[in-house]
């Protein structure tokens, strides 16, 4: 299992550090910050969080078997979900 709370997505939402890929490589479960939608990220890109799409990208690149999106902002109605 790998746990990446408060993981800041890069502005391009494509590049992944080698350290993150190493941590997440072939894990059974990746718990990753997925607090923002793409629209929300546009105005909160420096708040220290990720988008659900970036979390999916990390999971795919690291060959994680399951992904659990996590984080909570009490001011949002975005629902987080589990993808396998």
Secondary structure as UniProt FT lines:
FT   STRAND          2..4
FT   TURN            5..6
FT   TURN            11..12
FT   HELIX           18..24
FT   TURN            25..26
FT   STRAND          29..33
FT   HELIX           38..43
FT   TURN            45..46
FT   HELIX           52..62
FT   STRAND          66..70
FT   TURN            74..75
FT   STRAND          82..83
//
